[in-house]
Amino acid sequence: MSEKVTKSSRSETVIFGTYPWAAVRYRGASNPLPQFHRHNEVELTFLQEGGLSYELNAARLEIPPRRMGLFWGGIPHRCLAWSGILDIRVICLPMPYLMTSRLPRPFLKSLLSGRASFETDSRASSRDGQLMQMWDRDIRKGDQALQSIVASEIEARLRRLAWETAGMEGGLEAPGGDALSRFLGILCLHACDHLTVADMAQRAGLHPKYAFRLFKKNFGITPLEYLHRLRISHVQRLLSTTRQRVLDIALECGFGSASQFYDVFQKICATSPDNFRKRAELIQEASPPRRFHSR
């Protein structure tokens, strides 16, 4: 598995492997993520040292130190502020892996809605720090059998996190993981193409009706709802980073009509695209990327 190292006079970023299943470690005193970016993986994070806050979903998110947490990278995010010498580890979890795991449906739906989850028990910090180091090291080795073990260990840890943070029970029941993985991969890859869910199911080798039932039974949402969330995440990034016309953004992100786009955006974001853009601008004006000093 490849290793990529990028350095400046004040920071170092090490990326092991390639997306998905990349382990990233950032160490330094400069902004680790000054520009908005998005990707289809879920970020499993652990801030070992320093202070860090993100802008995520047009809101400020404080990253608690020495607490394992995760959020969906499909939601545009960037670093707003940081303090001290940062030392943060990130493992990028492929969405098909996560969606076909045995995590509780409410937990998965919460992630897709743009909510971050973090461990609340300080007693877990030492253990989780060691786990992140071990997973980082194992992913770096590039051994597929070892990566399978890491995947199982991460799933078990996230099931505990889901249970501890929300008392959620129950997971996925239906078989068909390989078929779902193919379908999910196609949904993520072609989210902004003007394809229907039926088109994507057929590309995955599934009958559209079977794909609908399998997806709904496993995840508690329909493939179309998931596709809408993927498309809206692209829309949010463009609203936050460009001055493109809203309708042009909607068309670029796969929506076929203005009425459909506005209905979906309002349902998912509970606000209009114009208000979302204004809120993102206010956050950027009030909190431009900056370093803050710990007391």
C-alpha positions in Angstrom: 0.0 0.0 0.0 1.4 3.4 -1.0 2.4 6.1 1.4 2.1 9.8 0.5 3.8 12.5 2.6 3.2 16.2 2.1 5.1 18.7 4.2 5.3 22.5 4.8 7.6 24.3 7.2 5.1 23.9 10.0 3.1 20.7 9.2 3.1 17.2 7.8 0.3 15.1 6.4 0.8 11.4 5.8 -1.7 9.4 3.8 -1.4 5.6 3.7 -3.1 3.8 0.8 -5.7 5.3 -1.5 -9.4 6.2 -1.1 -11.4 4.4 0.0 -9.7 2.9 3.1 -7.1 5.6 3.5 -5.5 6.3 6.9 -4.5 10.0 7.2 -2.4 11.6 9.9 -1.8 15.3 10.2 0.7 16.9 12.5 1.5 20.6 12.5 0.7 24.1 13.5 -1.1 25.3 10.3 -4.7 24.9 9.0 -5.1 21.3 8.0 -8.1 21.9 5.8 -8.5 25.6 4.7 -10.9 25.0 1.8 -14.2 23.2 1.6 -14.0 19.7 0.4 -16.2 16.6 0.3 -15.9 12.9 -0.4 -18.1 9.9 -0.2 -16.3 8.2 2.7 -17.1 8.5 6.4 -14.3 10.1 8.5 -13.4 8.3 11.7 -11.4 10.8 13.6 -9.3 11.1 16.7 -7.7 14.4 17.8 -4.7 13.5 19.9 -3.4 17.0 20.6 -4.5 20.6 19.9 -7.8 22.3 19.4 -9.9 22.1 16.2 -13.3 23.3 14.9 -14.9 22.6 11.6 -17.6 24.1 9.5 -20.0 21.3 8.7 -23.5 21.6 7.3 -23.3 25.4 7.6 -22.8 25.0 11.3 -19.7 25.1 13.6 -18.5 21.7 14.9 -16.0 21.6 17.8 -13.8 18.5 17.5 -13.4 17.3 21.1 -9.8 16.3 22.0 -9.1 12.6 22.6 -12.6 11.5 21.7 -13.3 9.1 18.8 -15.9 10.4 16.5 -17.2 10.2 12.9 -19.1 12.1 10.3 -20.0 11.7 6.7 -17.5 13.4 4.4 -20.2 13.9 1.8 -21.2 17.0 3.7 -18.9 19.9 2.7 -16.5 20.7 5.5 -13.4 22.7 6.3 -11.4 23.8 9.3 -12.5 27.1 10.9 -10.1 27.4 13.8 -7.2 25.5 15.5 -4.9 25.9 18.4 -1.5 24.5 19.4 0.3 21.7 17.6 -2.3 19.6 16.0 -2.0 15.8 15.9 -5.1 14.2 14.3 -5.7 10.8 12.8 -8.4 10.1 10.3 -9.5 6.7 8.8 -11.7 7.0 5.8 -14.4 4.3 5.8 -16.0 3.4 2.5 -19.8 4.1 2.4 -20.7 0.7 1.0 -18.8 -0.9 3.9 -20.5 1.2 6.5 -24.0 0.8 5.0 -23.7 -3.0 4.8 -22.4 -3.2 8.3 -24.6 -4.1 11.3 -24.9 -0.6 12.6 -28.3 0.5 13.8 -30.5 2.2 11.2 -31.1 5.4 13.2 -27.3 5.8 13.6 -26.8 5.5 9.9 -29.6 7.9 9.1 -28.2 10.4 11.6 -24.8 10.3 9.8 -26.4 10.8 6.4 -28.3 13.8 7.8 -25.0 15.5 8.5 -24.8 14.8 12.3 -21.5 14.0 13.8 -21.2 11.4 16.7 -18.4 11.5 19.3 -17.6 9.3 22.3 -18.7 11.0 25.5 -16.9 8.9 28.1 -13.4 10.3 28.9 -12.3 6.9 30.1 -12.4 5.6 26.6 -9.8 8.1 25.3 -6.6 6.0 26.1 -8.1 2.9 24.6 -9.4 4.7 21.5 -6.1 6.4 20.9 -4.4 3.0 20.9 -7.0 1.5 18.6 -6.5 4.4 16.1 -2.8 3.9 16.1 -3.1 0.1 15.6 -5.6 0.5 12.8 -3.4 3.1 11.1 -0.5 0.8 11.3 -2.4 -2.2 10.0 -3.9 -0.4 7.1 -0.4 0.8 6.2 0.7 -2.8 5.7 -1.6 -3.3 2.8 -2.5 -6.9 3.8 -6.0 -7.7 2.7 -6.6 -10.3 5.4 -5.4 -7.8 8.0 -7.6 -5.1 6.6 -10.6 -7.4 6.9 -9.8 -7.8 10.6 -9.5 -4.0 10.9 -12.9 -3.6 9.2 -14.5 -6.0 11.8 -12.9 -4.3 14.7 -14.0 -0.8 13.5 -17.5 -2.1 13.0 -17.6 -3.5 16.6 -16.3 -0.2 18.0 -18.9 1.8 16.1 -21.7 -0.4 17.2 -20.6 0.3 20.8 -20.4 4.0 20.0 -23.9 3.9 18.6 -25.2 2.1 21.6 -23.4 4.4 24.1 -24.4 7.7 22.5 -28.0 7.0 21.7 -29.0 3.7 23.2 -29.8 2.3 19.7 -30.4 -1.3 19.2 -30.9 -3.5 16.1 -28.9 -3.6 12.9 -29.1 -4.9 9.4 -30.9 -8.1 8.8 -31.1 -8.9 5.1 -28.4 -10.7 3.1 -27.0 -9.4 -0.1 -24.0 -7.4 1.0 -22.1 -7.8 -2.3 -25.1 -6.6 -4.3 -25.7 -3.7 -2.0 -22.1 -2.7 -2.1 -22.2 -2.6 -5.9 -25.4 -0.6 -5.9 -24.1 1.8 -3.3 -20.9 2.3 -5.1 -22.8 3.2 -8.3 -25.1 5.5 -6.4 -22.1 7.4 -5.0 -20.1 7.4 -8.2 -23.0 8.6 -10.5 -25.0 10.7 -8.0 -24.8 13.8 -10.2 -25.4 12.1 -13.5 -28.9 12.4 -14.9 -29.6 8.7 -14.2 -32.6 7.3 -12.4 -32.4 4.9 -9.5 -33.7 2.2 -11.8 -30.8 2.9 -14.3 -28.3 2.5 -11.4 -29.9 -0.7 -10.1 -29.6 -2.2 -13.6 -26.0 -1.2 -13.8 -25.5 -3.1 -10.5 -27.1 -6.1 -12.0 -30.2 -5.8 -9.8 -33.9 -5.6 -10.8 -35.1 -2.1 -9.7 -37.9 -3.5 -7.5 -35.6 -5.9 -5.8 -33.0 -3.2 -5.3 -35.7 -1.0 -3.7 -36.8 -3.7 -1.3 -33.3 -4.7 -0.3 -32.2 -1.1 0.2 -35.3 -0.2 2.2 -35.2 -3.3 4.4 -31.5 -2.8 5.3 -31.3 1.0 5.7 -34.8 2.2 6.5 -34.7 4.7 3.6 -35.3 4.3 -0.1 -32.5 4.4 -2.7 -34.1 7.6 -4.0 -33.9 9.2 -0.6 -30.2 8.3 -0.3 -29.5 9.5 -3.8 -31.2 12.8 -2.9 -28.9 13.2 0.1 -25.8 12.6 -2.1 -27.0 15.2 -4.6 -27.8 17.7 -1.9 -24.3 17.3 -0.4 -22.9 18.3 -3.7 -25.3 21.3 -3.8 -24.3 22.4 -0.3 -20.6 22.5 -1.3 -21.3 24.6 -4.4 -23.6 26.9 -2.5 -20.9 27.4 0.1 -18.0 27.9 -2.3 -19.3 29.5 -5.5 -21.6 32.2 -6.7 -23.3 30.0 -9.3 -27.0 30.4 -9.8 -29.0 28.1 -7.7 -30.8 26.5 -10.6 -27.5 25.9 -12.5 -26.2 24.2 -9.4 -29.3 22.0 -9.2 -29.0 20.9 -12.8 -25.3 20.3 -12.4 -26.0 18.0 -9.4 -28.4 15.8 -11.1 -31.8 17.3 -10.5 -34.2 17.4 -13.4 -36.4 20.3 -12.5 -36.5 23.4 -10.2 -39.6 22.3 -8.4 -38.2 18.8 -7.6 -34.9 20.4 -6.4 -36.5 23.0 -4.1 -38.8 20.4 -2.6 -36.0 18.0 -1.9 -33.7 20.7 -0.5 -36.3 22.0 1.9 -37.1 18.5 3.1 -33.5 17.6 3.8 -32.1 20.9 5.0 -35.2 22.5 6.5 -34.4 25.7 4.8 -34.2 27.2 1.2 -31.0 27.1 -0.9 -30.8 30.9 -0.7 -31.0 30.9 3.1 -28.5 28.1 3.3 -26.0 30.1 1.2 -26.6 33.2 3.4 -26.1 31.2 6.6 -22.8 29.7 5.2 -21.7 33.2 4.2 -22.4 34.6 7.7 -20.4 31.7 9.3 -17.5 32.4 7.0 -17.6 36.1 7.7 -17.8 35.6 11.5 -15.2 32.7 11.6 -12.7 32.9 8.7 -10.1 30.2 9.0 -7.8 31.3 11.8 -5.6 30.1 14.5 -6.7 30.7 18.1 -4.5 30.5 21.2 -5.2 28.2 24.1 -5.2 29.8 27.5 
